[in-house]
Amino acid sequence: MNEELAIVSTSPHVRTPRSTWGIMLDVCLALLPALAAAVWYFGTRALALIVVSVLSCVGFEALMRVIMKKDQTIGDLSAVVTGLLLAFNLPATLPLWMVPIGALAAIVVVKELFGGIGQNFANPAITGRIVLLLSFATQMTAWSAPSGHSWGADAIASATPLKIISGEGALPSLMDMFLGRHGGSLGETCALALLLGGIYLCVRKVISPLIPVCFVGTVAVFSFFYGGMDANFMVYQILGGGLLLGAVFMATDYSTSPAYWKGKIVFAVGCGLITCLIRFYGNMPEGVSFAILLMNLLVPLIERACAPKAFGKEKAARAKV
């Protein structure tokens, strides 16, 4: 006689009609404004990079599930989200054949070899980006200025705004920074598009605004005092680089960020501090990816330190004394 096994777990028991597919679909929808801006500013080359990245991530996940003899999970759209975020962290000039290498690191190494969605120790897209940066530093830092909406692939070589602040070239206006008319990776340039996506995710309650606000706020405060209380310098630091992309879409990853509100604050402030330390005292103008990755590794310790105490535990401890 076959008996069904009942799984019993401790409270609290939270029930929700939301599924992984629904959450990932919301993230994809939130990324659409940034995707449209990337194609508008960087042309069909951007679209090609995005397509190759998404197909590579989905393909590697499907292949790994077959090899590991596990149920297919490509239908939950998590690989699509990883592919989009990986592409958004790439310059428009990157050779297409390099993209699958980043997808391999993101999906195979970081995600599937650790058990699949929810089991990864770090954000897959960020890890894929860092692998590409360390492997192909020249190509990953060959930024291009937006070519307008001509749909051409002959983008003009350009430094990123954060590099320009260090003394290279003419600095774009704050309006250009906000709208995305400056050099950088595909998905990081248009602050307006990223903010629209972030607001959508908050309204849909897919993410909490706590991590993005604390992350960006920490960078803002640090930059304000580092820049001699120059408000313009602070705003350029917020709008430049991958800060908004990382704070809204990657630092908020469920699997690699703390679950409790105290932990979220510690995690976000740590991301902001490390970002500023790398930007201002390191040998590179950007540090968002490395900051999030380092804080991802510390999440288990943060969770242990910031987890709420069980009811009655503190009282029992005092009774023993």
N, C-alpha and C positions, 0 to 999 in steps of 0.2 A: 504493500500500500504506500503510495507516494504522499508525503506530507509536505505542505508548504511551510517554509521556514519564515518565522516572523523576525524582523530586525528590530531590536530594541535599542534605543539610544537615550542619553540623558537629555533633559529639557535645557533650554526652551526649544519647542518644536515650531518652526516657522514654515507656513505653507504659503505658496505664491503660485499664481497661474503662469508666471514668466518662465520661459525656457531659455536654454543657452542660445538656440537659434534666434529667438526673439531679441535677446540682448545684443547679439552680434549683428543682427540686422539693423538695430538702432545705431550701433557704432558705424556701420557702413553708411547709413544715411547721414550721420553726423559728419562723415569724412567727405561727402559729396561736394560741399562748397570748396574745400581745399583742393579736391581733385579737379574741379572745374577751373579754379584759379591757376593750378599748375599747367593744365593744357592751354589755357588762354595766354599765359605769359611765356611758356617754354615750348609751345607748339606740339606737333605730332611726336617729337622725340620723347617728350614727357609721357605721352599716352603709351608709346611703345615700351618704355621702362616699367610703367605700372602694369601693363598686361603681362609682360614677361615675369615680373615679380609675383603677381597673383597666381599665374599658371604654374610657376615653379613651386611655390609653397603648397598649393593644392595637390600637385602631382607628387611631391615628395611625401606628403602626409598619406595619400592613397597608397603609394608604394610601400611605405613603412608598415601600414596597417595590414597589408597583405603578407609581407615578410614575417611580421610578428604574430600573424594569425589571429588578429583581433578584428572586432566589428569596425566597419568603416565609420569615420567621424567627419568626413569632408562636408557632409550636409549641415553641420552645425555652424558653418560660416566662419569658424575661428581661424582657419588657414587663410581665408580671404582677407580677414582683418589684418593678420600678420603680413600678408603680401602687400596690402595697401600701405601699412605703416613703414615697412621696409623700403618700399619705393619712395615714400615721402622723405626718407632720410638720405636719398641719393642725389648727386648732382645730375643735371640734364645731360652732361657730356660723358657720363660713365658708359663704357662699352657694354653692350647688352649681354655678352657672354659672361661677364663677371657677376651679374645679378643672381643666377642660380647658385653661385658659391655662397652668397649671403643667405639665400633661402635654405640651402643645405644645413648651414650652421644653425639657423633659427628653428627649423622644423625637425630635422633629424636629431641633431645633437642636443639642443636645449629642451625641445618639447617631447618628442616621441620616445627617446631613449630614457627619459625620466618618468614615463608612464602616460604621456598625453596631456590633454587639456586639464588644468587644475593641479598638475603635478610638477610643472616646470619651476625651477628655482629662480629664474631670472626672466625678464621680458624677452621673448624670442626675437622680436624685430630689432630691439636695441643691440642684442648680442650679435645678430647678423650684420648690423651696420658697423659695429666695432671690429668684427672679423675682417670685413672688407676694408676698413680704414687702416688696420694694421698690415694687411696683405698688399693693398694697392693704394698706398698713401698719396702718390702723385695724382692718380686718376680720381680718387675720392675728394681731393681738395682742388680740383680743376673746376672752379665755379664759373658760371656763365651769367651774364646779365640777361634779363628778359628781352626777348626779341619782338615783343608786342604780340598781336594776334595774327601775325602773318602765317602762322602754321609752318614756319621754316625750322630747319635744324641747324642753321648756321648762326648759333648764338655767339655773342661777343664775350670774350674772356673778361672776367671781372672779379674783384675781391669782394668778400662779404662785408656787410656794414661793420661788424665787430672787428674785422681786419682793418678796415678803413679808419676806424677810431684810433687804431694803433699807429696810424700815420701813412696809410697807403691809399692814394686816390681821393676823390671828392665824395663827401658824405651825402647820401640821399636825404631828402626832406622827411620830416616825421610823417607827413601824409603819404609819401611814397612807401615808407616803412609799413604804415598801417594797411595800405592797399596791396602791397606786395611787389611794387615796382623796383626791385633791387635784387642783387645776386644772392644765391643761397641754394639750399636743397629744394627739391620739388614742392614739398608740403609745408615748409617752414616759413615761407616768405610772406604770405598773405595773412596778417593778424586778424583781419576782419572775418575771413572764412573760418579760421580756427576758433574764434570767439563765438561765432554763430553755431558751430558744431558743439562747442562746450555748453552753451546755453541749452541747446536741444537735449543733450544728455542729462543735464541737471533737471530740466523740466520733466523728462521721462523717468527721472529717478534711477537712471542707469549708473550714474556716478554721484558721489557726494562732492560739493564744491570745496570741501575742507582741504583736500590735498592740493588742488590747483591754486587756491587762494594763498595758502601758507607757503607753497613753493615759490610762486611769483612774488609774494610779499617779502619773503626773505631776501630774494635777489634784489628787489627794489630797495629795501633798507640798506643792505650791504653796499649796493652800487651808489646810493645817494651819498653816503659818508665817504666811500672810497673816492668818488669823483669830486670831492670838495663841496658837497651839498649842491651840486649842479643838477637841476631837475631834468634838463635835456639829456645829459649823460645817462641818467637813470632810465628814462623812457627808451632811449636807444638800446639799452641793455635788456629791457623787457621785450621790445618788439623784434630785436635782432636775434640771430641764431635760432636754435630749436627749442627755446624756452617754452613757448606756448604749446607747441606740438607735444613736447615731452610732458609738460605739466598736466595737460588736459587728457591726452590720449594714451600715454604710456606709463606715467607714474601711478595712474589710477587702476591699473590692471588688477583684477580681483586676486589672481593667484600669487602675485608678487608684491602686494602691498598689505599693510596691517588691516585687521578687521575692526579694531576698536578705535574710538575717536582719539584717545590719547596717543595711541601708536601712530595714527595717521599724521598727527601734528609733528611728532618727533621725526617720522619718516620724511615728511615734506620739508621741514626746516633743515634736516640733514642734507637733502637733495639740493636745496638752495645754497647752503653754505659751501658744499663741495663744488657746485657749479661756479660760484664766485671765486673760490680759491684757484680753480683751474684757469678760469678766464683771466684773472688779474695777476696771478703769481706763477702760472705754468707756462709752458712753451707753446701753447696753442690758444686761440681766441675763444674756443668753445669747449664746454665741459658737461653739457646736459646729459649726454648718453652715458658717460663714465660715472657721473654722479648717481644717476638712477640705478645703474648696474651695481655699484658699490653698496648703495642702500638696500637693494634687493637682497644682497647677501646677508645683510644685518637684520632683515625682517624677523626671522625666528627669535633672535635675542630681544628685539623691540617688543614683539608680541608677549614674550615671557615677562618682561619688565612692566608692561602696561596693561596686561590683562586684568579685568576687574576681579576682586576677591569674591569667592563664593560666600553666599549668605551664611552668617554664623561662624565663619572661619576665624575672623579676627577676635570675636568674643570668646571663642574656645581657647585661642592662644593666650588671651589675657587671664583666663581662668586658671590655666596651668601655672602662671607666674604667681 
